[in-house]
């Protein structure tokens, strides 16, 4: 028996002919006509460590192989030790052509006989044991669940989280392949529908709160959309305004947010829908070097602590729609709605000017320099000074109509 087709709430076909979407359509066409990205090998970038999605049996087999390797090391008189990929900042490589960070393939030794490494070696063994159990049972748990299996050993969740990434890197698989996920954080609403583990999900019927982005991205199937673009929003408050005003029905789009710092599930979801639907991604964040631009950079180029999985976690060519430093003058944001930058903000801004992904985009550099010169930042909510719906009725429509993104 055929499964019911995933369908969304229909909208008037005339919205697709809106002049506001003309520049968006041109952007979509430009992205579609772009050349396919080269591989690392084609770029002559070798000796890097990248992971892939692996089946439970593959992961289990690899864990067993590593345990056998430890036993062999002990029998050879070399002691209890693991070869662990080094994920230090010095081992990160930015690949300009791919606009993302990758991890150099350099190993360090985690030796049980080394007093400074005893706990880490023990935690590594424990995490591998727990992951092997999960895979055998065919179940998933959260990182918090994993931590509570042995609080005395782990002491702090940050320690078990770090080792979990180490194990994924050692195995050569994505973190989700270990069946350990983060709690749901991100949400999505708008012109997209899919099946979540077989259940029909229509994101046009999810109200103001949206649909929680599931941590098991591999269980999503039958993804369909009639959207023209993806609107990536930094904050929950802006997301709720957009959702309540049904912005996605007037300007067909998919709206998602991680409610601040991006989590792995939201990044994976964005990557997957952008890849399958071939839609441009427009970013709406605070005019702030840390909680705005830095967040956008994680979605686009990746984070250094998960550089080993940047291929499945990054979306290149994200366009910075707003709120940009130049918008503060352009839209006459009142002085009382602007915030003075702290010393830490200024340092973050200066550091970002040295980042490769900023250097390669002169317009981003110009905006960041303007922010540092004015020493002012602003939240998306500063636009509410002109009215609660100024964001959805004036600011964003004008931005889309003018193609005002960089």
C-alpha positions in Angstrom: 0.0 0.0 0.0 1.4 3.4 -1.1 2.2 5.8 1.7 0.3 9.1 1.8 2.2 12.0 0.1 3.6 14.7 2.3 1.6 17.9 1.6 1.7 21.4 2.9 -1.0 24.0 3.4 -1.6 25.5 -0.1 -0.9 29.2 -0.7 -1.9 31.6 -3.5 0.3 31.0 -6.6 0.5 34.8 -7.1 3.0 35.1 -4.2 5.7 33.4 -6.4 5.3 36.2 -8.9 5.9 39.0 -6.3 8.5 41.5 -7.4 10.0 41.2 -3.9 11.3 37.7 -4.9 12.9 38.7 -8.2 16.4 39.1 -6.8 16.0 35.9 -4.7 15.1 34.0 -7.9 18.2 35.4 -9.6 20.3 34.3 -6.6 18.8 30.8 -6.8 19.6 30.6 -10.5 23.2 31.8 -9.9 23.8 29.2 -7.3 22.3 26.5 -9.5 24.6 27.4 -12.4 27.7 27.4 -10.2 30.3 24.7 -10.7 30.4 21.7 -8.4 32.8 22.0 -5.5 36.1 20.2 -5.9 37.1 17.4 -3.5 40.0 17.8 -1.1 42.0 15.4 -3.3 41.3 17.5 -6.4 42.6 20.5 -4.4 45.7 18.5 -3.5 44.8 18.8 0.2 46.0 15.5 1.7 46.7 14.2 5.2 43.4 15.5 6.6 41.0 13.5 8.7 37.3 13.5 7.6 34.5 11.3 8.9 31.5 9.8 7.3 28.1 8.4 8.2 28.6 4.7 9.2 26.2 1.8 9.9 26.0 0.5 13.5 27.8 -2.7 12.5 30.7 -0.8 11.0 31.1 1.4 14.1 31.0 -1.6 16.4 33.5 -3.5 14.3 35.9 -0.5 14.3 35.6 -0.2 18.1 36.3 -3.9 18.5 39.3 -3.5 16.2 40.7 -0.7 18.4 40.2 -2.7 21.6 42.1 -5.6 20.0 44.9 -3.1 19.1 45.1 -2.1 22.7 45.4 -5.7 23.8 48.1 -6.3 21.2 50.0 -3.2 22.5 49.9 -4.5 26.0 51.2 -8.0 24.9 54.0 -6.3 23.0 55.0 -4.6 26.3 54.1 -1.1 24.9 51.3 -0.6 27.5 47.6 0.4 27.4 47.4 3.2 24.9 45.2 4.8 22.2 46.2 6.7 19.1 43.9 9.7 19.2 43.6 12.3 16.4 44.8 15.7 17.6 42.0 18.3 17.5 44.0 21.3 18.8 43.6 24.7 17.2 47.0 24.4 15.7 45.8 21.3 13.8 43.0 23.1 12.0 43.3 24.0 8.3 41.0 26.5 6.5 40.4 25.5 2.9 39.6 28.6 1.0 38.1 26.9 -2.1 35.7 25.0 0.1 35.2 27.8 2.6 35.4 25.5 5.6 37.8 24.2 8.3 39.2 20.7 8.1 41.3 18.7 10.5 44.9 17.7 9.7 45.6 14.0 10.2 47.9 14.1 13.2 47.9 11.6 16.0 48.7 11.9 19.7 49.2 9.0 22.1 46.9 8.6 25.1 48.8 6.3 27.4 47.4 4.8 30.6 50.9 4.7 32.1 51.2 8.5 31.8 49.8 10.1 35.0 48.5 13.1 33.2 46.5 10.9 30.7 45.2 8.2 33.0 41.7 9.7 33.5 41.3 10.5 29.8 42.4 7.0 28.8 39.9 5.6 31.3 37.1 7.9 30.0 37.9 6.9 26.4 37.6 3.3 27.3 34.3 3.8 29.1 32.8 5.9 26.3 33.7 3.2 23.7 32.1 0.6 25.9 28.9 2.6 26.3 28.7 3.3 22.5 29.2 -0.3 21.8 26.3 -1.2 24.1 24.0 1.4 22.4 24.8 0.1 18.9 24.1 -3.5 20.0 20.7 -2.5 21.4 19.9 -0.3 18.5 18.9 2.7 20.7 19.9 6.4 20.9 20.7 8.5 24.0 21.5 12.1 24.7 24.9 13.3 25.7 23.4 14.0 29.2 22.3 10.4 29.5 25.8 9.3 28.7 27.3 11.6 31.3 25.0 10.2 34.1 26.1 6.6 33.5 29.3 7.3 35.4 29.3 10.8 37.0 32.1 9.8 39.4 34.4 9.1 36.4 33.3 11.9 34.1 33.0 14.5 36.8 31.7 17.1 34.3 29.7 16.6 31.1 32.2 18.7 29.1 34.7 15.9 29.7 32.5 13.1 28.4 31.4 15.3 25.5 35.0 16.0 24.4 35.9 12.3 24.6 32.8 11.4 22.5 34.1 13.6 19.7 37.5 12.0 20.1 35.9 8.5 19.7 34.0 9.6 16.6 37.3 10.9 15.2 39.1 7.7 16.1 36.4 5.5 14.5 36.1 7.8 11.4 32.4 8.3 11.7 30.1 11.2 12.4 29.1 11.8 16.0 25.5 10.8 15.2 26.8 7.4 14.0 27.7 6.7 17.7 23.9 6.9 18.6 24.6 9.7 21.1 22.9 13.0 20.3 22.3 16.4 21.9 18.9 17.4 23.3 16.6 19.1 20.8 17.3 22.8 20.5 16.6 24.1 17.0 13.2 24.7 15.5 11.9 25.0 11.9 8.7 26.4 10.4 7.5 27.3 6.9 7.3 25.8 3.5 8.8 22.4 4.1 7.4 19.0 4.9 9.0 15.6 5.5 8.7 12.3 7.3 10.3 11.9 10.7 10.8 8.2 11.3 7.8 7.6 9.1 5.5 10.2 10.6 4.2 13.0 8.4 5.4 16.5 9.4 4.1 19.6 7.8 6.0 22.7 9.0 3.3 25.1 7.8 1.0 23.7 10.5 3.4 24.1 13.5 2.2 27.4 15.0 4.4 30.0 16.5 6.8 27.6 18.2 7.7 25.7 15.1 8.7 22.0 14.8 11.7 20.9 16.9 14.5 19.8 14.7 15.0 16.1 15.4 18.5 15.0 16.5 18.2 11.9 14.2 18.6 13.6 10.8 19.2 10.3 9.1 15.6 9.3 9.9 14.2 12.2 7.8 12.8 11.1 4.4 10.5 12.5 1.6 11.6 16.1 2.1 9.5 18.4 -0.1 9.3 22.2 -0.3 7.9 24.9 -2.5 10.1 27.6 -0.8 12.2 30.1 -2.6 14.9 30.5 0.1 16.0 29.5 3.6 15.9 32.2 6.3 18.4 31.4 9.0 17.6 33.3 12.2 19.8 33.7 15.2 17.2 34.4 17.9 14.0 32.7 19.1 12.3 36.1 19.5 12.7 37.0 15.8 11.7 33.5 14.8 8.4 33.8 16.8 7.6 37.1 15.1 8.2 35.6 11.7 6.2 32.5 12.5 3.2 34.4 14.0 3.0 36.7 11.1 3.1 33.7 8.7 6.0 35.4 6.8 6.7 32.1 5.0 3.3 32.2 3.3 3.7 35.7 1.9 7.3 35.2 0.9 7.7 31.4 0.5 10.6 30.3 2.6 11.8 27.9 5.3 12.7 29.6 8.6 14.9 27.9 11.2 16.8 28.9 14.3 19.1 27.2 16.9 18.1 29.9 19.4 21.6 31.2 19.7 24.8 29.2 19.4 24.2 26.5 16.6 23.9 22.9 17.7 24.9 19.9 15.6 21.4 18.8 14.7 20.4 22.3 13.4 23.6 22.5 11.4 23.1 19.1 9.9 19.5 19.8 9.1 20.4 23.1 7.4 23.1 21.4 5.4 20.8 18.6 4.3 17.9 20.7 3.2 20.1 23.2 1.4 21.8 20.4 -0.5 18.6 18.5 -1.4 16.4 21.6 -2.2 19.2 23.8 -3.8 18.0 26.9 -2.1 19.9 30.0 -1.1 20.4 30.6 2.7 20.0 34.2 4.0 21.2 34.9 7.5 19.4 37.2 10.0 21.6 37.9 13.1 22.4 40.6 15.5 24.9 43.3 14.5 27.4 41.9 16.9 30.8 40.3 16.3 30.3 37.4 18.7 26.6 36.5 19.1 25.9 37.6 15.5 28.7 37.2 12.9 30.5 34.5 14.9 27.3 32.4 14.9 26.9 32.9 11.2 30.5 31.8 10.6 29.9 28.5 12.4 27.0 27.6 10.1 29.1 28.6 7.1 32.7 27.5 7.8 32.3 25.3 10.8 33.6 25.2 14.4 37.1 24.2 15.3 36.1 21.6 17.8 34.2 19.7 15.2 36.4 20.4 12.1 36.7 16.6 11.5 33.0 16.6 10.5 32.8 20.0 8.7 31.7 18.4 5.4 28.3 17.5 6.9 28.0 20.5 9.1 28.7 23.5 6.9 26.8 25.5 4.3 29.0 27.7 2.1 27.7 30.8 0.4 25.4 31.9 3.3 24.4 35.5 2.5 24.5 38.0 5.4 21.1 39.6 5.0 21.1 41.6 8.3 21.3 43.1 10.7 24.5 44.7 9.4 26.4 47.6 10.9 25.5 49.8 7.9 21.8 49.1 8.6 22.1 51.2 11.8 22.6 54.3 9.7 20.5 53.2 6.7 17.4 52.5 8.8 18.1 55.4 11.3 18.2 53.1 14.3 18.0 55.5 17.3 21.1 55.9 19.5 19.2 54.6 22.5 18.6 51.3 20.7 22.3 50.8 20.0 24.6 49.2 22.4 28.2 50.1 23.2 30.7 47.4 22.4 32.6 46.0 25.3 36.4 45.4 25.2 35.7 41.7 24.7 33.5 42.5 21.7 36.2 44.7 20.2 38.8 42.0 20.6 36.5 39.4 19.0 35.9 41.8 16.1 39.6 42.4 15.6 40.3 38.6 15.8 37.6 37.9 13.2 39.2 40.4 10.8 42.1 38.0 10.7 39.9 35.0 10.0 40.3 33.6 6.5 36.6 33.4 5.7 36.3 37.2 6.5 39.4 38.1 4.5 38.1 36.4 1.4 34.9 38.5 1.5 35.8 42.3 1.3 32.2 43.3 2.0 32.1 41.4 5.2 35.4 42.9 6.2 34.0 46.4 5.4 31.0 45.9 7.6 33.1 44.5 10.5 35.5 47.5 10.2 32.5 49.8 10.3 31.3 48.2 13.5 34.7 48.5 15.2 35.0 52.1 14.1 31.6 53.0 15.6 32.1 50.8 18.6 28.3 50.1 18.4 26.3 47.0 18.1 22.6 46.3 17.9 20.1 43.4 18.3 17.5 42.4 15.7 14.9 43.6 18.2 16.2 47.1 17.8 14.0 47.2 14.7 10.9 47.0 17.0 11.5 50.7 17.8 9.6 51.3 14.5 6.8 48.9 15.4 6.5 45.3 16.4 5.9 44.1 12.8 8.5 46.4 11.1 10.8 43.3 10.8 8.2 41.3 8.8 6.4 44.1 7.0 9.1 46.6 6.1 12.7 45.5 6.8 12.8 42.0 5.4 10.6 42.8 2.3 12.8 45.7 1.4 16.0 43.7 1.9 14.6 40.9 -0.4 13.3 43.4 -3.0 16.7 45.2 -3.2 18.8 42.0 -3.0 20.5 43.7 -0.1 22.7 40.8 1.1 26.4 40.2 1.0 
